[in-house]
Amino acid sequence: MSYEQATHFAQTWGLIALAVGFAAAVLYALWPANRAKFDRAARAPLDDEDDNGR
């Protein structure tokens, strides 16, 4: 495989892999079942409770 073929392969399939990964991350973040988990995580810095037992 020549350098030109390798770069063409990496550019083409790399773009596809990044696009699929981005779409998967967006779907995971916006999936309705994950809403409560992300709401808890968003409020965690504001909670007065100390989870480490001190």
C-alpha positions in Angstrom: 0.0 0.0 0.0 1.5 3.3 -1.0 1.4 6.5 1.1 -1.3 8.1 -1.1 -3.5 5.0 -0.8 -3.0 4.9 3.0 -3.9 8.6 3.4 -6.9 8.3 1.2 -8.1 5.3 3.2 -7.5 7.0 6.5 -9.2 10.3 5.4 -12.3 8.5 4.0 -12.8 5.9 6.7 -11.6 8.1 9.5 -14.2 10.7 8.7 -16.9 8.0 8.6 -15.7 6.6 12.0 -15.7 10.1 13.6 -19.1 10.9 12.2 -20.6 7.6 13.5 -18.9 8.1 16.9 -20.3 11.7 17.1 -23.8 10.5 16.2 -23.6 7.7 18.9 -22.5 10.3 21.5 -25.3 12.6 20.6 -27.9 9.8 20.7 -26.6 8.6 24.1 -26.7 12.2 25.5 -30.2 12.8 24.2 -31.7 9.4 24.9 -34.8 9.8 27.1 -33.8 7.0 29.5 -30.6 8.9 30.4 -32.4 12.1 31.3 -32.6 11.4 35.1 -29.0 10.4 35.3 -27.8 13.6 33.6 -30.2 15.8 35.7 -28.6 14.3 38.8 -25.1 14.9 37.5 -26.0 18.5 36.7 -27.3 19.1 40.2 -24.4 17.2 42.0 -22.1 20.3 42.5 -25.0 22.2 44.1 -26.0 19.5 46.5 -25.2 20.0 50.2 -24.8 16.3 50.9 -21.4 14.9 51.3 -21.1 11.4 49.6 -17.7 10.5 51.1 -19.0 10.0 54.6 -17.0 12.7 56.5 
